Amino acid sequence: MSTNAKIVFDDLVKIRQQKPLIHNITNYVVMNNTANALLSLGASPVMAHAVEEVADMVKIASALAVNIGTLSKHWIEGMKIAMRAAADRGIPIVFDPVGVGATPYRNETCEELLSLVKPTIIRGNPSEIMALVKLNSASTRGVDSTESSDAALESALKLARYHNCVVSVSGEIDLIVEGEKVVRVANGDAMMPLVTGLGCTATCITAAFAAVNDSPFIAAINAMVIMGLAGEIAAEEALGPGSLQVDFIDSLYTMEREQIEMRIKVLD
C-alpha cells in the first residue's frame, strides 16, 4: 500500500472506530444526504442550528461544519454562536461558502463569519473560492461552478495565506492548499456534479476527517480522496444521477483498503 493510501485508510478506520460527532449547520436541501453520508462513513451526524442550543451542541462535538446554502437571519446568528464556541474549544471548523458571489447577502454573510472566527478549512467549488477573495468577476450560477479548479488556484493560495487555513477546492481535479503547498486529487466521476449536495457532502466528510487527524491539510486531502473514490465506484453501477446518489452512500459504507490502494490518484 502506498503511503498516501495507508494514511487515508488509517483515518477511515479511526472514523469508524471513534465515531466522531460532527455538528452540521447546513442547508435544508442536503440535510438528509449529508447525515446519511456521515453515518455510512462511520461518523455520527447532528443537524442543529437553533441559537438556543448550538453552543451546547458544540461542547460535545468533535468538529463543526458550517454551510451557508439556505440563509436566514436566525441561522446566521446560530452560525456565529457555534463558530465562536468551536474556536473556544479548539475543534476544527470547516466552512462552505455556498453560492458566495451570487448575492450581496451571501457576500456580507461570508465576510462577517470569516472576520469573526478563523476557519480550519474552507471548502468550496472554484467559482465560490474565486468570488470569496474577489480576484476577478468570476460568476456563480446558483451553487454551481462556472470555473475549473485550476483557474481558482491563485485565489485558493491567497485565501489560505490570508486566513492561515487550509483551502479545499472541488472540481474535476480537486485542489488542497496550505501556505504554498498544493496537492491535487484526481479521483471522481463526471456524473457527480449532477447530484444535488455532493459538494455539501464533501464539506461534512472533510469535517469528519479533520476530527480524527491533527493535520487539517492531510484531513482535507483524505476527505477528497474518499469522496472521489466513492463517486467512481458508485458510477460503475449507477444508471444515472438518482442511483448514483444511493450507490455513493453504499460505497462509503463498504470502502475497503484494497479499493483505496488500487484507485487513489494524489498528485503533489
C-alpha positions in Angstrom: 0.0 0.0 0.0 1.3 3.5 -0.9 2.0 5.9 1.9 -1.0 8.1 0.8 -3.3 5.2 0.6 -2.2 4.0 4.1 -2.9 7.4 5.6 -6.3 7.6 4.0 -7.3 4.1 5.2 -5.9 4.7 8.7 -8.0 7.8 9.1 -11.1 6.0 7.7 -10.6 3.3 10.4 -10.3 6.0 13.1 -13.6 7.4 12.0 -15.3 4.0 12.0 -13.8 3.2 15.5 -14.2 6.6 17.2 -17.5 7.7 15.5 -16.8 11.4 16.0 -19.9 13.6 16.4 -20.0 16.1 13.6 -22.1 19.2 14.3 -23.6 20.5 11.0 -25.2 23.8 10.5 -26.1 23.2 6.9 -28.8 23.9 4.3 -32.1 22.1 4.5 -31.8 20.9 0.9 -29.0 18.5 1.8 -29.5 17.6 5.4 -30.7 14.0 4.8 -28.0 13.4 2.2 -25.1 14.6 4.4 -26.4 12.9 7.5 -26.6 9.6 5.7 -23.1 10.1 4.2 -21.6 10.7 7.6 -23.4 7.7 9.0 -22.2 5.5 6.1 -18.6 6.8 6.6 -18.8 5.8 10.3 -19.2 9.2 11.9 -22.1 10.5 13.9 -24.0 13.5 12.5 -26.1 16.1 14.3 -28.0 18.8 12.5 -28.6 21.7 14.9 -28.9 25.4 14.1 -31.2 26.9 16.8 -29.5 29.7 18.6 -30.7 28.3 21.9 -28.7 25.1 21.6 -25.8 25.4 19.1 -23.2 26.3 21.8 -24.2 23.3 23.9 -24.0 21.0 20.9 -20.5 22.2 20.0 -19.4 21.3 23.5 -20.0 17.6 22.7 -18.9 17.7 19.0 -15.6 16.7 17.5 -15.9 19.1 14.6 -18.2 21.8 13.2 -19.3 22.1 9.6 -20.9 25.4 8.6 -22.7 25.6 5.2 -24.5 28.9 4.1 -26.6 27.2 1.4 -30.0 28.3 2.7 -29.6 31.5 4.7 -31.9 33.1 7.2 -31.3 35.7 10.0 -31.6 33.2 12.8 -29.4 30.5 11.1 -26.7 33.1 10.6 -26.9 34.0 14.3 -26.6 30.3 15.1 -23.5 30.0 12.9 -21.9 32.9 14.8 -22.5 31.4 18.2 -21.4 27.9 17.1 -18.2 29.1 15.4 -17.2 31.1 18.5 -17.9 28.1 20.7 -15.9 25.8 18.4 -13.0 28.3 18.3 -13.0 28.5 22.1 -12.9 24.7 22.3 -10.3 24.3 19.6 -12.2 21.9 17.5 -12.0 22.0 13.7 -14.3 24.4 11.8 -15.0 23.6 8.1 -16.6 26.5 6.3 -18.5 26.1 3.0 -19.4 29.4 1.3 -22.2 28.0 -0.9 -23.2 30.4 -3.7 -21.0 33.3 -2.5 -20.8 35.9 -5.2 -24.4 35.3 -6.3 -26.0 37.9 -4.0 -24.8 40.7 -1.7 -26.4 38.9 1.2 -24.2 35.9 0.8 -21.1 38.0 0.3 -21.9 40.0 3.5 -22.6 36.8 5.5 -19.3 35.2 4.4 -17.3 38.4 5.2 -19.0 38.6 8.6 -18.5 35.0 9.6 -14.9 34.8 8.3 -14.0 38.0 10.2 -15.5 36.6 13.4 -13.6 33.3 13.6 -10.7 31.8 11.6 -11.9 28.6 10.0 -9.7 25.5 10.0 -10.7 24.6 6.4 -12.6 26.5 3.7 -14.1 24.1 1.2 -15.9 25.2 -2.0 -16.1 25.0 -5.7 -13.8 27.1 -7.9 -16.3 29.9 -8.5 -17.0 30.2 -4.8 -13.3 30.3 -3.9 -12.6 32.9 -6.6 -15.6 35.0 -5.5 -14.6 34.8 -1.9 -11.3 36.7 -2.5 -12.8 38.9 -5.2 -9.8 38.4 -7.5 -12.0 38.8 -10.6 -15.6 38.8 -11.7 -15.9 35.1 -11.7 -19.6 34.3 -11.9 -21.6 31.8 -9.9 -24.7 30.2 -11.3 -26.6 29.4 -8.1 -24.4 27.0 -6.3 -22.8 25.5 -9.4 -19.2 26.4 -10.5 -18.5 28.1 -13.8 -14.7 27.8 -13.4 -12.2 25.0 -13.3 -10.3 24.1 -10.1 -7.0 25.2 -11.7 -8.5 28.6 -12.5 -9.1 29.0 -8.8 -5.5 28.1 -7.7 -4.3 31.7 -7.3 -7.4 32.5 -5.3 -7.0 29.4 -3.1 -3.4 30.3 -2.3 -4.4 33.8 -1.5 -7.3 32.7 0.7 -5.1 30.1 2.5 -2.5 32.8 3.3 -5.0 35.4 4.4 -6.9 33.2 6.8 -4.0 31.0 7.7 -6.1 28.0 6.9 -6.4 25.1 4.5 -8.5 25.6 1.3 -10.1 22.7 -0.5 -11.3 23.3 -4.0 -13.6 20.7 -5.5 -13.6 20.1 -9.3 -12.7 17.7 -12.0 -9.4 17.7 -10.2 -9.6 18.8 -6.6 -7.0 21.2 -5.1 -6.0 21.2 -1.5 -3.9 24.2 -0.5 -2.0 25.1 2.7 0.5 28.0 2.6 2.4 27.4 -0.6 1.7 23.7 -0.6 -0.6 22.4 -3.3 -1.9 18.8 -3.7 -4.2 17.6 -6.4 -6.7 14.7 -6.1 -7.8 13.3 -9.5 -10.4 10.8 -8.2 -14.1 11.2 -9.1 -16.6 10.8 -11.9 -18.2 13.2 -14.4 -21.7 12.3 -13.1 -21.1 13.6 -9.6 -22.0 17.2 -10.3 -25.4 16.1 -11.4 -26.3 15.0 -7.9 -27.5 17.8 -5.6 -25.5 18.3 -2.5 -22.4 16.3 -3.2 -20.3 19.4 -2.6 -22.0 19.8 0.8 -21.3 16.1 1.4 -17.6 16.8 0.8 -17.7 19.5 3.4 -19.2 17.3 6.2 -16.8 14.4 5.2 -13.9 16.9 5.4 -15.1 17.7 9.0 -15.1 14.0 9.9 -11.6 13.5 8.7 -10.5 16.7 10.5 -12.0 15.3 13.7 -9.5 12.4 13.7 -6.4 13.9 12.1 -4.4 16.7 13.7 -3.3 18.0 10.3 -6.1 19.9 8.6 -4.2 19.6 5.3 -3.9 15.8 5.4 -7.5 15.6 6.6 -8.8 17.7 3.6 -6.8 15.5 1.2 -8.1 12.3 2.7 -11.7 13.5 2.6 -11.5 14.4 -1.1 -9.8 11.1 -1.9 -12.7 9.2 -0.2 -15.3 11.4 -2.0 -13.8 10.8 -5.3 -13.3 7.1 -4.8 -16.9 6.6 -3.6 -18.1 8.5 -6.7 -16.0 6.4 -9.1 -17.1 3.1 -7.5 -20.8 4.2 -7.5 -20.7 5.4 -11.1 -19.7 1.9 -12.3 -23.0 0.5 -11.2 -25.3 3.6 -11.4 -27.8 4.1 -14.3 -27.9 7.8 -13.7 -27.7 10.5 -11.0 -30.5 9.1 -9.0 -29.0 5.7 -8.5 -25.5 7.3 -8.2 -26.7 9.0 -5.0 -27.7 5.7 -3.5 -24.7 3.9 -4.7 -22.4 6.6 -3.4 -23.7 6.2 0.2 -23.2 2.4 -0.1 -19.7 2.9 -1.5 -18.8 5.0 1.6 -20.1 2.2 3.8 -18.3 -0.6 2.0 -15.0 1.2 1.3 -12.0 -1.2 1.8 -8.3 -0.8 1.9 -7.7 -2.5 -1.4 -10.0 -0.1 -3.2 -8.1 2.9 -1.9 -4.8 1.3 -2.7 -5.8 0.5 -6.3 -7.6 3.7 -7.2 -6.0 6.6 -5.3 -4.8 9.5 -7.5 -3.0 12.0 -5.4 -0.6 14.3 -7.3 1.8 16.5 -5.4 
